[in-house]
Amino acid sequence: MFHAGQRGVGSAYTADIRGILAENFVLTGMKQDLETLPLNARRDDTVRGYLFMVFIALIIRMRLQMILKETGLSKQYSVEKLLLELEKIKVFELSQGQILQSEVSKKNREILTAFNVCA
């Protein structure tokens, strides 16, 4: 399926990888979930790097979904809603090197506790 050798720009190899990626994401429904961009790369190493980043994002997303189900938070939050809620937590570094954190809301504290992270 994959070839370790070098191939030129616009090769059938790159087209094959793009096809495999597109087919798998369409079949699993993850293409819309991850909002992946179309692969317009011309070099094989760029495509491989992009695939690696999408793969890591998929692993993180699946882990978040699993924790949401295990803790019962999946009834209240999707992965998107979870990240939007946690995005409200802000951390500031002052010029003297002191670090300040914004106030953590009740929802954020609930999420962080469920994820076993200090609130």
Secondary structure, 3 states (H helix, E strand, C coil): CCCCCCCCCCCHHHHHHHHHHHHHHHHHCHHHHHCCCCCCCCCHHHHHHHHHHHHHHHHHHHHHHHHHHHHCHHHCCCHHHHHHHHCCCCEEECCCCCEEECCCCHHHHHHHHHCCCCC
